[in-house]
Structures are given as structure tokens and as C-alpha cells.
Amino acid sequence: GKLGIALVGLGGYSGGQLAPALQETQYCYLAGIVTGTPSKAVEWKQRYNIPDRNIYNYQTFDKIKDNKDIDIVYVVLPNALHAEYVIKAAKAGKHVICEKPMAITVEDCDRMIAACKEAGKMLSIGYRLHFEPHNMEIMRIGQKKQFGSIKRLIAENGFSGAGGWRLDKQLAGGGPLMDVGIYCVQGCRYTTGIEPVAVWAQEGPKTDPDKFRSVEESLTWQMEFPNGIIAECKTSYAQSMNVLRAEAENGWAELSPAFAYGGINGKTSKGDLNFGQVNQQARQMDDFAQAIVNNRPTPVPGEMGRQDVKILQAIYQAMQSGERTTI
Ligand code: NAD
């Protein structure tokens, strides 16, 4: 049968993307929910036919260990709360999916990885683009050097209209870099298949200093990879941007939008990419369910999430110091 997933935190991403995706999955299904809001429990129970025994709040969460319907706990809370709930889920004997960014410190990532290892449970991060065909193609083009060695990368991701916990450093760990700039870091890593060695970063001006009291409004940064590859990156909570471009010796590839839930568009120097659109989250969750059943590694493990958090921390350090910061 299908593996049962419990979503923890029924906000925008759970309600708008994950629950609908779980209506399309073949190897897992929406078995349970964890919510602090009683009215959401009632609404989700009716909409998704969730039995009372699979509905938890944050006080009863630990009882999930006795529930055989739940195989996987999916943590979809504000960033700073990921560590606590991933560790609780592992201690309850469940496999875990954790949303990006994995946590707000590398130390938290280490504790999360250790807890899952100790429990003998798998941990994956919600990196949906690893299952999106255009992004998979730019990985192939870059890693297999289809246009020769990459020289330069451009990665930009921003939107306007962020609110709530995303503007609170305590809960978010930072501003647009933590939330959407992380896709630029990911994109450059999966396009090259190698790791950046150093970064520089420049905070943008605050056009709304009151709104952006505790986090950056925008940020540009550069990542230096081995072999002289330079990535030029931008993120913002004041400007829409969505592009991943790789320039190589004998050609180029560009996705725009690159990181959206759908409508991904790809071009290369040899012509357009036409792969059609998929339900990224359904593929991501199905892949994790199959990894569990077949006892094979996930392509998006906790270690990958940890490396991104490590790079994000180096970018903030470079932003503060104004200096080249090694990773
Ligand atoms: P959201 O604000 O819409 O939802 C957050 C949920 O957490 C809400 O239901 C809120 O009630 C609950 N919550 C529990 N404790 C809370 C607390 N102490 N403070 C504030 N809220 C609390 O946020 P979201 O957009 O659903 O994001 C949730 C997570 O999912 C984040 O880590 C985010 O980065 C990630 N996310 C990932 C993607 C993706 O494409 N992979 C997209 C959106 C969000």
C-alpha cells in the first residue's frame, strides 16, 4: 500500500501545494495532519477525509509514534522550527521530509541528521526542482559538460509581498536569501555538480527600513567555484526575478522562470527545451516514498540541505564583513 504522510504546519505551502499534490501521488498519500489551529483540523478532516485518530496538535505530536498509519512526517513550519520537529519526528520513529531551508544554523542541521541516523530513519529536504524536467536537464547539461566547461552562472530569485514570519529573523533565520535565494545556491550547485569554495556579498539598500527591520530586503552575492567558475546571484523581497543561466565554452542554457511551481521555461544555444510541466511536489514525495520502500538513498538528503545552510551562513558572514569568505 501507499505510505502515509502527515503534514506538520498547515500554512500556505501545505494547503496550496502539498495537499493537492498528495491527491496525485502514487506511492504516498495524505494520512494525517499536525496543526495548532482547531478550525483547520475540522476543515482538513472534511476536505481530505482524514480520520480523527490521525489528527494531532503540537501538544499531542509525540503520540504519533504509536500511529501505524503515519510513515513519513513532513515538516512545513517556519524555518526556525524545522529542527525541533524533525528531531521529534525521528524520535517518534518516522521518516522525515523537511522544508527548505533545512534549518537556520549548521549546528541544527547536524542535530537533525544525527537524530534521523540514530533512529534509523531517512531524512530528505523539500527540493522539488530535482524532480522537474527542465532543471534535471540543466543538471545534465552542466554536469556532463554538454557545452564544454561552465565559465559563468547567473542565478536570481526574488518576489515582492513577503510578510509574517518571513520578515522576522528569529523565525526565518534571515530574509530573501534564506527563503528564495537558497534556490540560486542550489541551482548553481546542481548545474555544476561541484561546490563553491568562497563567496562575496553586498546587501542592497532598504527602501522600506521599517518592514525590513530585522532582515535584508535584497542581496547580491558571488560564488567562486573551482576551475574559475563564477556565479553571480541576486535575491530580493522587493523585486520579482526568476532565472538560472549557465554559460559554457561552447554554448549556454537558461531557465526562466527556473524555480516556479510550474510554467518552467528553458532555452539553450542549441534550441528550446520542451519537456512539459509536472507536479513537482508529487514527484518529490513519490520519489521519497520509493526510496524508503526500496531502501535506496534519496537524491535530496539532509546533507544536501546542510551544505546549503552552510553556504547561506557564509554569504551572511561575507555581507557583514564585506570580505571574501571561504566555505
Ligand atoms: P506559512 O506562513 O503559510 O505557514 C506556516 C505555518 O506554520 C502556519 O500554518 C502557521 O500557523 C504555522 N506555525 C506553527 N507555529 C508557528 C509559529 N511559532 N510562528 C508562525 N507560524 C507558525 O508559511 P509557508 O509558506 O507554508 O512556509 C512553511 C515552510 O515551507 C517554510 O520553511 C518555507 O520555506 C517552506 N516553503 C517551501 C516552498 C517550496 O517551494 N519548497 C514553498 C513555500 C514554502
Residues whose N, C-alpha, C, O or C-beta is under 5 A from the ligand:
A	BS01	NAD	G9 L10 G11 G12 Y13 S14 V76 L77 P78 N79 E99 K100 P101 G126 W165
